[in-house]
Amino acid sequence: SSAPTQTASGSSDSGNPKIIAVIRYDDTTPAAGAVARIRPADYLSGGSSSGDSLVTDDSGRIVVDSLAEGQYRMEIADNKGFAVLVDFATADTAVRVERILQPTGSLAGSVVNAQIPGEQIVQVYGMERRSPVPADGSFSFDNLPAGLFRLRIADSDTVSGKEMAVGGLQVNSGSQTGISADVRWSNSAMLYLNTTPVGAGIDSTVVKFPLLVRFPLSDFEFQVSDFQPDGADLRFTKPDGTPLGHEVDFWDPVTQNAAVWVLMDTVYGACDTQFIQMRWGNDQAASADSTIYDTSDGFAGVWHFSPTAPLADATPNGNTVLVDCTDAASGYIGDARYFDGTDSMFIADALTLEPPSLTLSCWIRTDGPQERVAKIINKGHTAKPYFSYTIELRYDPSIIGFQIADIDSFYHVLESVYSIPDQKWMHITGSFDGATGIGLFYIDGVPNGRFTSHAAINYYTESDFGTYLGCQKGGSAFFKGWIDEVRVENRARTNAWIRLSYENQRIDSRLIEYGALEF
């Protein structure tokens, strides 16, 4: 794209204005004499500055009265380390903006796996920014205004002509953003994690966390044709290029929907600057690491419920569903199972599903009237002290509860403090810490009560008791409705972990913010 024609000076009021900008410093002083450059949003610098530059007048104002219809980006800088970015579209009436100059930031990165190192250029869309890449692959852009940026990394005319788009790079005022660009992939974008109160609202840091990434992302033009079948070339990395393992849970090219789990080694609490890279567009991509739910990270059994048998356990424990009488159904996260009130699932007795500390979780949606004490997930005896652990509807079937039995022949139960709504998906979690004896119960990530047991969980080791979903041993207490994403974990998860799980998995999650590929 070429630079737009700009016929107005920095202080002109003639013609039919397209944008009127008033620029100040933080102390309200007008930013007189600041230089402004306006370029189309898809503009790429050819190497030397082209097009007009404007200068703010004594009141810090710029008026532009000649712009073609389209999307634009305006960079305004005082050449003293302060700048601001304005993205706008022309309209029938003038676009009026007021902005404050802020300290600039910078962007630094490295190009890796180039066919011929040192034969690349990096350009910033919508700006007069272009950098050659030396043989060591490094590049940088200094004195950038805070904002989101999209890069084009391309081979020069002397080689293959291959190029890569890197979108959604957030540069913050007074800091540097660093990335690694692997040019074997033709597309790359940033996913930002926001755990501040306006995001997921998590204060504490969690580790080894399976992050759910749903497609389509907001403002992300998900095109199945951009990916290999079943997302085989989709990859996730840390900003420095370190690979992050992932697992495709659900991939539907017809509806353009997908659900992918990414193993985060750390999710920082009260943070809105953490990001990961998402890459795609490489038909030579090797198979990716799909070990997400490792037993050493606390996972004893995880069932996503694929639409066809076998209904496998996503952990290395291999606790596959042996008996399944349910129907495949659309779930809260990809596929789920529908229990019609007469059917159930059975998983064989296994020591891996008998941890001294545990966390049970699942998404459920009830479907009309229920039996008393209808079971969602349970393991153990039907006689007192009853089940080793269970999530179930209670004697009033509008109440849901979490219960364990201990080796002193006592059972401990927690119930919801309100009736759960019918036909609504809810995230249910129960945890028990074998070291402290504390049990906790959560609905949609919010604590609903606690108990203290003075003895370990009773797993009835004298007999075999499998794990049931949708009923209890002997074929009774049937549940009617949908169940999705069932987990048995071999430790008591923290409040932050449980809250983050809900906030991440909810349909209207505010945790992931997508850095838009297009302006």
HELIX and SHEET records of a PDB file:
HELIX    1   1 VAL A  224  ASP A  226  5                                   3    
HELIX    2   2 PRO A  229  GLY A  231  5                                   3    
HELIX    3   3 THR A  295  ASP A  297  5                                   3    
HELIX    4   4 LEU A  351  LEU A  353  5                                   3    
HELIX    5   5 ASN A  495  GLN A  505  1                                  11    
SHEET    1   A 3 ARG A  61  VAL A  64  0                                        
SHEET    2   A 3 ILE A  19  ARG A  24 -1                                        
SHEET    3   A 3 VAL A  95  ILE A 100  1                                        
SHEET    1   B 5 SER A  53  VAL A  55  0                                        
SHEET    2   B 5 VAL A  35  PRO A  40 -1                                        
SHEET    3   B 5 GLN A  71  ALA A  77 -1                                        
SHEET    4   B 5 PHE A  82  ALA A  89 -1                                        
SHEET    5   B 5 GLN A 102  PRO A 103 -1                                        
SHEET    1   C 3 SER A 138  LEU A 144  0                                        
SHEET    2   C 3 GLY A 105  VAL A 112 -1                                        
SHEET    3   C 3 GLN A 176  ASP A 182  1                                        
SHEET    1   D 8 ARG A 130  VAL A 133  0                                        
SHEET    2   D 8 GLN A 120  VAL A 124 -1                                        
SHEET    3   D 8 GLY A 147  ASP A 155 -1                                        
SHEET    4   D 8 GLU A 163  VAL A 171 -1                                        
SHEET    5   D 8 ASN A 187  LEU A 193  1                                        
SHEET    6   D 8 GLN A 274  TRP A 280 -1                                        
SHEET    7   D 8 ARG A 235  THR A 237 -1                                        
SHEET    8   D 8 PRO A 243  LEU A 244 -1                                        
SHEET    1   E 6 ARG A 130  VAL A 133  0                                        
SHEET    2   E 6 GLN A 120  VAL A 124 -1                                        
SHEET    3   E 6 GLY A 147  ASP A 155 -1                                        
SHEET    4   E 6 GLU A 163  VAL A 171 -1                                        
SHEET    5   E 6 ASN A 187  LEU A 193  1                                        
SHEET    6   E 6 ILE A 512  TYR A 514 -1                                        
SHEET    1   F 3 VAL A 206  PHE A 215  0                                        
SHEET    2   F 3 ASN A 257  VAL A 267 -1                                        
SHEET    3   F 3 HIS A 246  ASP A 252 -1                                        
SHEET    1   G 4 PHE A 299  TRP A 303  0                                        
SHEET    2   G 4 LYS A 480  GLU A 489 -1                                        
SHEET    3   G 4 ASP A 335  ASP A 340 -1                                        
SHEET    4   G 4 ASP A 327  SER A 330 -1                                        
SHEET    1   H 6 PHE A 299  TRP A 303  0                                        
SHEET    2   H 6 LYS A 480  GLU A 489 -1                                        
SHEET    3   H 6 LEU A 358  THR A 366 -1                                        
SHEET    4   H 6 MET A 426  PHE A 432 -1                                        
SHEET    5   H 6 ILE A 438  ILE A 443 -1                                        
SHEET    6   H 6 VAL A 446  THR A 452 -1                                        
SHEET    1   I 7 VAL A 323  ASP A 324  0                                        
SHEET    2   I 7 MET A 345  ILE A 347 -1                                        
SHEET    3   I 7 THR A 467  LEU A 469 -1                                        
SHEET    4   I 7 LYS A 375  GLY A 380 -1                                        
SHEET    5   I 7 PHE A 387  LEU A 393 -1                                        
SHEET    6   I 7 ILE A 400  ALA A 405 -1                                        
SHEET    7   I 7 TYR A 411  GLU A 415 -1                                        
END                                                                             
